[in-house]
Amino acid sequence: MRIGIISTYPPYRCGIGIYTKNFVDAFRKLGHDVGVITFKNCNYTDNRIKPIIKKHDLLSYIRAAFYIKRKKFDTILIEYEYGFYNVLFFPIFLLLLR
């Protein structure tokens, strides 16, 4: 199964990021293809981690939505913390994922 996750991710320090890393590791061990779409605030060494989103940049949300559609994930998991996402742009992002 191809799983796409939208979340924070280590080395960014937060509980949601740590949870996401544990989730990714567990599902990859089971043989699933897992990609993470995250924020442009850290350097990531895993090429399956895509830092695309900038909180105050609408175009980054649009790019993230098109990236997700292009990858044709079987399912998408959104780890949502109110303070991480732009409350004006996030609904547009969700509409683009439909």
Accessible surface in RSA format (square Angstrom, percent):
REM  Atomic radii and reference values for relative SASA: ProtOr
REM  Chains: A
REM  Algorithm: Lee & Richards
REM  Probe-radius: 1.40
REM  Slices: 20
REM RES _ NUM      All-atoms   Total-Side   Main-Chain    Non-polar    All polar
REM                ABS   REL    ABS   REL    ABS   REL    ABS   REL    ABS   REL
RES MET A   1   123.52  64.0  81.09  53.7  42.43 101.0  78.97  67.1  44.55  59.0
RES ARG A   2    76.67  32.2  76.67  39.1   0.00   0.0  43.25  59.1  33.42  20.3
RES ILE A   3     6.10   3.5   6.10   4.5   0.00   0.0   6.10   4.4   0.00   0.0
RES GLY A   4     0.00   0.0   0.00   N/A   0.00   0.0   0.00   0.0   0.00   0.0
RES ILE A   5     0.26   0.1   0.26   0.2   0.00   0.0   0.26   0.2   0.00   0.0
RES ILE A   6     0.20   0.1   0.20   0.1   0.00   0.0   0.20   0.1   0.00   0.0
RES SER A   7     0.06   0.0   0.00   0.0   0.06   0.1   0.01   0.0   0.05   0.1
RES THR A   8     4.12   2.9   2.42   2.5   1.70   4.1   3.12   4.2   1.00   1.5
RES TYR A   9    14.73   6.9  14.67   8.3   0.06   0.2   9.85   7.4   4.87   6.0
RES PRO A  10    35.12  25.6  28.68  26.1   6.44  23.4  29.23  24.1   5.89  36.6
RES PRO A  11    81.60  59.5  62.73  57.2  18.87  68.6  70.29  58.0  11.30  70.3
RES TYR A  12    70.54  32.9  65.99  37.5   4.55  11.9  37.23  28.0  33.31  41.1
RES ARG A  13   221.46  93.0 196.76 100.3  24.70  58.8  71.78  98.1 149.69  90.7
RES CYS A  14    28.28  21.4  14.98  16.7  13.30  31.3  27.07  68.6   1.21   1.3
RES GLY A  15    56.51  69.7   0.00   N/A  56.51  69.7  37.39 102.6  19.12  42.8
RES ILE A  16    43.10  24.5  40.23  30.0   2.87   6.9  41.93  30.2   1.17   3.2
RES GLY A  17     0.00   0.0   0.00   N/A   0.00   0.0   0.00   0.0   0.00   0.0
RES ILE A  18    98.44  56.0  98.14  73.1   0.30   0.7  98.41  70.9   0.02   0.1
RES TYR A  19   119.77  55.9 117.28  66.7   2.49   6.5  83.61  62.8  36.17  44.6
RES THR A  20     0.92   0.7   0.20   0.2   0.71   1.7   0.92   1.2   0.00   0.0
RES LYS A  21    75.75  37.0  75.75  46.5   0.00   0.0  51.27  46.1  24.48  26.1
RES ASN A  22    89.94  62.0  83.47  80.7   6.48  15.6  26.43  63.6  63.52  61.4
RES PHE A  23    44.10  22.1  37.13  23.0   6.98  18.2  43.32  26.3   0.79   2.2
RES VAL A  24     0.00   0.0   0.00   0.0   0.00   0.0   0.00   0.0   0.00   0.0
RES ASP A  25    49.46  34.6  46.20  46.0   3.26   7.7  19.75  46.5  29.71  29.6
RES ALA A  26    50.28  46.2  43.26  66.8   7.03  16.0  48.43  68.2   1.85   4.9
RES PHE A  27    59.82  29.9  59.82  37.0   0.00   0.0  59.82  36.3   0.00   0.0
RES ARG A  28    46.97  19.7  31.38  16.0  15.59  37.1  24.16  33.0  22.81  13.8
RES LYS A  29   179.26  87.5 140.92  86.5  38.33  91.3  93.49  84.1  85.77  91.4
RES LEU A  30   130.98  72.9  99.82  71.4  31.16  78.3 104.81  73.6  26.17  70.4
RES GLY A  31    65.46  80.7   0.00   N/A  65.46  80.7  34.59  94.9  30.87  69.1
RES HIS A  32    49.08  26.8  42.12  29.3   6.96  17.8  28.25  29.1  20.83  24.2
RES ASP A  33    64.19  45.0  56.84  56.6   7.35  17.4  29.39  69.2  34.80  34.7
RES VAL A  34     0.10   0.1   0.00   0.0   0.10   0.2   0.00   0.0   0.10   0.3
RES GLY A  35    10.24  12.6   0.00   N/A  10.24  12.6   9.40  25.8   0.84   1.9
RES VAL A  36     1.17   0.8   0.00   0.0   1.17   2.8   0.00   0.0   1.17   3.2
RES ILE A  37     0.53   0.3   0.53   0.4   0.00   0.0   0.53   0.4   0.00   0.0
RES THR A  38     0.79   0.6   0.60   0.6   0.19   0.4   0.19   0.3   0.60   0.9
RES PHE A  39    15.75   7.9  15.75   9.8   0.00   0.0  15.75   9.5   0.00   0.0
RES LYS A  40   103.25  50.4  75.03  46.0  28.22  67.2  37.09  33.4  66.16  70.5
RES ASN A  41    78.57  54.2  41.14  39.8  37.42  90.1  40.08  96.5  38.49  37.2
RES CYS A  42    36.64  27.7  15.26  17.0  21.38  50.3  11.16  28.3  25.48  27.5
RES ASN A  43   140.11  96.6 125.08 120.9  15.03  36.2  34.23  82.4 105.88 102.3
RES TYR A  44    38.74  18.1   4.80   2.7  33.95  88.3   6.84   5.1  31.91  39.3
RES THR A  45   147.60 105.0 110.09 111.6  37.51  89.4  85.77 115.2  61.83  93.5
RES ASP A  46    40.26  28.2  29.46  29.3  10.80  25.5  27.54  64.8  12.72  12.7
RES ASN A  47   118.61  81.8 103.65 100.2  14.97  36.0  41.26  99.3  77.36  74.8
RES ARG A  48   111.13  46.7 105.59  53.8   5.54  13.2  39.52  54.0  71.61  43.4
RES ILE A  49     5.87   3.3   0.86   0.6   5.01  12.1   0.86   0.6   5.01  13.6
RES LYS A  50    67.34  32.9  67.32  41.3   0.03   0.1  28.21  25.4  39.14  41.7
RES PRO A  51    46.10  33.6  40.51  36.9   5.59  20.3  40.51  33.4   5.59  34.7
RES ILE A  52    25.16  14.3  24.57  18.3   0.59   1.4  25.16  18.1   0.00   0.0
RES ILE A  53     0.36   0.2   0.19   0.1   0.17   0.4   0.19   0.1   0.17   0.5
RES LYS A  54   102.16  49.8  98.05  60.2   4.11   9.8  47.19  42.5  54.97  58.6
RES LYS A  55    75.91  37.0  70.13  43.0   5.77  13.7  36.02  32.4  39.89  42.5
RES HIS A  56   141.08  77.1 114.37  79.5  26.71  68.3  86.66  89.3  54.41  63.3
RES ASP A  57    40.29  28.2  36.74  36.6   3.55   8.4  16.01  37.7  24.28  24.2
RES LEU A  58    61.44  34.2  57.65  41.2   3.79   9.5  57.65  40.5   3.79  10.2
RES LEU A  59   108.21  60.3 107.84  77.1   0.37   0.9 107.84  75.7   0.37   1.0
RES SER A  60     0.13   0.1   0.13   0.2   0.00   0.0   0.13   0.3   0.00   0.0
RES TYR A  61     0.17   0.1   0.17   0.1   0.00   0.0   0.17   0.1   0.00   0.0
RES ILE A  62    46.60  26.5  46.60  34.7   0.00   0.0  46.60  33.6   0.00   0.0
RES ARG A  63   113.78  47.8 108.33  55.2   5.45  13.0  65.80  89.9  47.98  29.1
RES ALA A  64     0.00   0.0   0.00   0.0   0.00   0.0   0.00   0.0   0.00   0.0
RES ALA A  65     1.60   1.5   1.56   2.4   0.03   0.1   1.60   2.2   0.00   0.0
RES PHE A  66   111.25  55.7 109.23  67.7   2.02   5.3 109.24  66.2   2.01   5.8
RES TYR A  67    28.28  13.2  28.27  16.1   0.01   0.0  21.54  16.2   6.74   8.3
RES ILE A  68     8.15   4.6   6.92   5.2   1.22   2.9   6.92   5.0   1.22   3.3
RES LYS A  69    90.71  44.3  75.92  46.6  14.79  35.2  52.20  47.0  38.51  41.0
RES ARG A  70   161.85  68.0 138.05  70.4  23.79  56.7  76.75 104.9  85.09  51.6
RES LYS A  71    73.95  36.1  69.70  42.8   4.24  10.1  21.45  19.3  52.49  55.9
RES LYS A  72   159.57  77.8 142.82  87.6  16.75  39.9  95.29  85.8  64.28  68.5
RES PHE A  73    28.91  14.5   4.86   3.0  24.05  62.6   4.86   2.9  24.05  68.8
RES ASP A  74    94.42  66.1  57.06  56.8  37.36  88.3  18.43  43.4  75.99  75.8
RES THR A  75    60.36  42.9  53.69  54.4   6.67  15.9  31.12  41.8  29.24  44.2
RES ILE A  76    58.21  33.1  30.93  23.0  27.28  65.8  31.06  22.4  27.15  73.7
RES LEU A  77    56.99  31.7  55.61  39.8   1.37   3.4  56.99  40.0   0.00   0.0
RES ILE A  78    54.71  31.1  32.74  24.4  21.97  53.0  32.74  23.6  21.97  59.6
RES GLU A  79    28.10  16.1  25.68  19.4   2.42   5.8   1.42   2.7  26.68  21.8
RES TYR A  80    96.89  45.2  69.16  39.3  27.73  72.2  57.29  43.1  39.60  48.8
RES GLU A  81    74.06  42.5  73.12  55.3   0.94   2.2  13.67  26.4  60.39  49.3
RES TYR A  82   148.67  69.4 144.12  82.0   4.55  11.8 108.48  81.5  40.19  49.5
RES GLY A  83    40.10  49.4   0.00   N/A  40.10  49.4  30.76  84.4   9.33  20.9
RES PHE A  84    43.01  21.5  38.58  23.9   4.42  11.5  41.08  24.9   1.93   5.5
RES TYR A  85     2.83   1.3   0.91   0.5   1.93   5.0   0.36   0.3   2.47   3.0
RES ASN A  86    17.33  12.0  15.26  14.7   2.07   5.0   2.80   6.7  14.53  14.0
RES VAL A  87    72.27  47.6  58.79  53.2  13.48  32.5  60.61  52.7  11.66  31.6
RES LEU A  88   133.91  74.6 124.73  89.2   9.18  23.1 126.80  89.1   7.11  19.1
RES PHE A  89    39.99  20.0  39.99  24.8   0.00   0.0  39.99  24.2   0.00   0.0
RES PHE A  90    14.70   7.4  14.70   9.1   0.00   0.0  14.70   8.9   0.00   0.0
RES PRO A  91    68.26  49.7  65.69  59.9   2.56   9.3  67.27  55.5   0.99   6.2
RES ILE A  92    70.40  40.1  70.37  52.4   0.03   0.1  70.37  50.7   0.03   0.1
RES PHE A  93     0.07   0.0   0.04   0.0   0.02   0.1   0.07   0.0   0.00   0.0
RES LEU A  94    70.94  39.5  66.57  47.6   4.37  11.0  66.88  47.0   4.06  10.9
RES LEU A  95   115.41  64.3 104.39  74.7  11.02  27.7 104.63  73.5  10.78  29.0
RES LEU A  96    58.03  32.3  49.69  35.5   8.34  21.0  53.02  37.2   5.02  13.5
RES LEU A  97    40.41  22.5  19.54  14.0  20.87  52.5  19.62  13.8  20.79  55.9
RES ARG A  98   210.78  88.5 161.05  82.1  49.73 118.4  77.64 106.1 133.14  80.7
END  Absolute sums over single chains surface
CHAIN  1 A     5899.8       4873.3       1026.6       3629.3       2270.6
END  Absolute sums over all chains
TOTAL          5899.8       4873.3       1026.6       3629.3       2270.6
